[in-house]
Amino acid sequence: MKIISNLLEDIGGIRIYYIIGLLIFVTLFIVISIRTWRMPKQDAERIKNSILNDNDTEKIDD
């Protein structure tokens, strides 16, 4: 791991990619968390039940 960190320190301007990646992750985490908390309870129950129940799957005719 030391070799990789030394290599990345030698590349000029590489820190901006770390910052951009962290900002993208934090932004997406916050957006997904807010959307999940604001989701109506009926929608959450429907999604939960559809994952556990295989009877609701659509049949595909070939």
C-alpha positions in Angstrom: 0.0 0.0 0.0 3.0 2.3 0.6 4.0 2.0 -3.0 0.6 3.1 -4.3 0.4 6.0 -1.9 3.9 7.1 -2.9 3.1 6.9 -6.5 -0.1 8.9 -6.1 1.7 11.6 -4.1 4.0 12.1 -7.1 1.2 12.8 -9.5 0.5 16.5 -9.6 -3.1 17.6 -9.1 -4.3 14.1 -8.0 -5.9 15.5 -4.8 -8.7 17.2 -6.7 -9.9 13.7 -7.8 -10.1 12.6 -4.1 -12.1 15.7 -3.2 -14.4 15.4 -6.2 -15.0 11.7 -5.5 -15.7 12.4 -1.8 -18.2 15.2 -2.7 -20.0 13.0 -5.2 -20.3 10.2 -2.6 -21.5 12.5 0.2 -24.0 14.2 -2.1 -25.5 11.0 -3.4 -25.7 9.6 0.1 -27.6 12.7 1.4 -30.0 12.7 -1.6 -30.8 9.0 -1.3 -31.2 9.3 2.5 -33.6 12.3 2.1 -35.6 10.5 -0.6 -35.9 7.4 1.5 -37.1 9.3 4.6 -39.6 11.3 2.6 -41.0 8.2 0.8 -44.6 7.5 1.7 -45.1 4.5 4.0 -47.3 2.7 1.5 -44.6 2.9 -1.2 -42.0 1.5 1.2 -44.3 -1.4 2.2 -45.1 -2.1 -1.4 -41.4 -2.3 -2.3 -40.6 -4.4 0.7 -43.4 -6.8 0.0 -42.5 -7.1 -3.7 -39.0 -8.1 -2.9 -40.1 -10.9 -0.6 -43.1 -12.1 -2.7 -42.4 -13.9 -5.9 -46.1 -14.1 -6.9 -46.1 -10.6 -8.2 -43.5 -11.2 -11.0 -44.6 -10.7 -14.5 -44.4 -13.7 -16.8 -42.4 -13.2 -20.0 -43.6 -15.1 -23.0 -40.9 -16.1 -25.4 
